Amino acid sequence: MEITYENEHLEKLINNYGELKKKYGEEIAYKLQKRLVEIDSAPNLNVMKSGPPHFRHKLKGNRNSQYAIDITRKYKLIIIPMDGDDKEALSTVTRIKIIEISNHYE
């Protein structure tokens, strides 16, 4: 899948292991990098399952066009599908935009 980013700052942070480790700690940095490899290797968003280990799920309310993918139970990647015939049909989504790394409990 093609990955884009909400802004240049987020892109630099996510693609710099040292900065990720400083900001989030080694466990989150490692797991985020692992999740990015999985996303990059996936042919479409549907492959990122709604069950373990990804726990991909659609958000609600003012975030209803967004999805979350677990980094850990506490931290999530918040993404937006960027293509596809029907963004609800996740098997057609091959491009996503990462908009934030969210600490679910803050």
C-alpha positions, 0 to 999 in steps of 0.5 A: 500500500502507498503511504502518505503523511498529514505533514512533513513533520509527522513523516520525518518523525515516523521515518526516523527511528531515533526520534521515535524512540526518544518521543515514544520509547523503544517498544513503541518505536519498534512496533510502529516500524514493524506496523509500517512494514506490514502496511507497506507490504499489504496490497490493500487496507482490508488485509490489515485485519480488524482482529489481532494483531492489527485491530483495524477499526473505523472511528466514529463521530467527527472522525468517521472518515478515519480508521485506527490501526493498533501499534499497541493496545494504548497507541494507534496509527490514525489513517484516512483511506485515500483511494478506492471505488468505495472507501468503505470497501477496504479491499479497493483502498491501496493508498492511505494517509497517516494523520497521527500517532494517537495515545488512546488514553490521553 
